Each structure stands twice: as C-alpha cells, then as structure tokens.
C-alpha cells in the first residue's frame, strides 16, 4: 500500500459542506476530461473493510457533474437528476480510486454522461448520470468554485493546444 497521489492530481480545494465529510479528494484535467480520485482509507470503508458504496457513488456523482460542467460555455452548478450505479468489484483499503467519464452529451437543458471509477485491478463502479443544466437566469445555480475555475482554464488550454496540433502549429504558438 502506498500513500502517494498520482502525478497531475492536486487537492480538491472545496472543503466546505458535504465534501468535507468524504475527502480528501484530488482532481485533475487531462485530455479534455475531468478526473476525481481518492485513496481509500479507514474512514471510507464499510464493516467488510472495503470501500463503502456510498463513497464511490458520491465521487461518481461529482465526476458526472464535473465533466458536464467542463462541456458548458459558462460556470454553473449542474445538479444530478438521475444516476445509476453498477458495482463491479470492491475498492480495497489503500487503493487509489480514480473516476472520469468516457461519454458526455449535452442538450440545451440536460447533460448525459457515462463514467467509471477505476482501481488497480480495473473498473470498480460504472455510473450513468443525467444532470440538469440550469437556465442562464437561474441565480441559485451560478457556480464560481475555485476547482471549476481552475479546471475550466486547464480544459480550455488543453483544447486550444489540441486544436493547434491539428492545424500543425508548433508548440508555443509559433505556427
């Protein structure tokens, strides 16, 4: 068992509210996708000594919302309206579990996503989720969290770099 956090991940800066009870969490943006991860420790396990399903569902709920938000052109909180979970294998004490999506589709008011929480032995949980995309005038869901601001900046930088590569630009913008 190692306590190391994989390269590219950094501590999730939102530590107020519910997130304070489930962390520590870590986040990253790679190749246009948002990732959340955590190391399974004693606070995360059930009486059988494996990661509690509620912990894994919480992280995947956040992963779905994180990736739907990255696909939007504005910063808003996107509440889940439906999620289904398939538990594929246990997350073991000490495991690094990492979640991301492999599919996101956005409509005007709804985001659809599919993702996996993966451990050292492969997928642990599969999640299909639907998130509501609030209207622009809905102030209740305006979202300016630090992690989403940083994630959006990294996502846009990665997207811009990829578009440059597709155009044949050289690194550093010296096309």
N, C-alpha and C positions, 0 to 999 in steps of 0.2 A: 504494500500500500504506500502510495506517495501522496504528499500534500500539495504537490506543485499544481499550478494552474497553467494550462496550455498557452503557448505564445499567442499574442494577439488579443487575448481576453484581458479585460480590466474590471475592477469592482463596479458593480451596478450602483450608481450614485444616489438612487432614490431609496432612502432608508426609512421614510416615514410611512405611516399607515400599515396596511396589511403586509407589504413586502418586508417590513422589519421583523415579522414573525417567521418568515420562511428562509431567509438568507443564511449565509451570504450567497449572493448571486453574482455572476460575472457576465459581461456582454462583449460582443464583437460584431463587426460588419465585414464580411468577406464576400467577394464576387457578387455583390448586389443583394446579399441576403443578411438578415439579422439573426444572430445566434445568442442564446442564453445558455449558461451552464452553471453547474454547481458540483461540489464534491460531497458525496453522501456521507454525512457524519451522524453521530448518535441522535441528534435532535430530529433527523429526517426519517428514522426507521420505525417500523411497527413492531408489535410483540414478537414477530417471527425473525426480527433482525435484518429485514430487507427494507428498501426504501418504500415509504408509505405512498400508496396510490394517490392520496390527496395532494402530496407534494409534487408528484410527477404531473398530475392534472393541472395544478396551479402554474407550473412552469410552462407547460404546453399551451395553456390558455394565454399566457403572456407572450409566448413565441408567435402565436397566430396573430394577436393584435399588433405586435411589434412589426411583423412583416407586412401586414395590411397597411399600417401607417407609413412604412417606407415607400409604398407604391403610390401614395397620395401626393398631391401638389400643395398640401397645406398641413399644418400641425394640429391634429385633433386627436382626442382620445376616442378610440373605437371600441365600444363595449361589445362583449360577446353576446350573441343572442341564441347560439346553439353550438354545442361541441359534443362529439362522440369520441370515445377513447377505447382503444384495444390494447390490453396489457399483454405484451408478447413474451417477456422474460423478466425476472427480478433485477432490480438495481441493487447491487450489493454494497454493504458498508465499505467505504473507501473509494468506490468507483467515481470517476468523473463522468457525469451525465451531461450531454450537450444536445440542445434542441434547435431545430431550424425547419424551414418549410421547403418542399420540393415543388409546390404549386401554389400560386396566388392568382386569383381572378377578381377584378374589380368591376362593379357596375356603379351606377350613379349613387346609390344609397347602401350597397351591400358589398362586403368583401368576403370571398370564399378562399379558404386555404387548407392545405393538407401538409402535415409535417410529422417528424419523428423525433423522439428523444432517444439518443443512442449512447450506449456504454461501450466498454472494452470488448464485449462479446457480440456487438451488433445492436440492432434496434430493440428498445425496451418498451416503448409506448408509441402507438400510432394515433394521431389526432386529426380529425376533420372538423373544421370550425367555420362558423359564419359570424361575421362582425357587422354591426350597424355602422354605417358612415353617416355621422350627423350632418344636417344641413349647415351651410355656412353661417347662418344667423343664430344657431343654437349655441349660446354662450356657456351653457353648462358643460359642454364637452371640449371647449377650447383647451388645447394642451400645449404647455410650454415646458415640459420636464427637461431637465438637463440631459438625460440619456437620449431622448428623442432628438434634441437639437444637435448633439454630437453625432448621433447615428445618421441623421439626415445629411449633415456635412460630409461625412465619410462616404455615404452612399452616393451622393452627387459627385464627389471627387472620383470615385471608382467608375461611375457611369461615364463621366467625361473622359477619363483615361482610356476606357474601353472603346468609346466612340472614336477617339484619336487614333488608337491602334488600328481600328477597322478602316480609317481613312488613310492609314500609312504614315501618320505623324510619328516623329521621333520623340522619345522621352524628353520631358522638359518643354514641350510645346514648340519645338523647332522644326515644324513640319516641312 
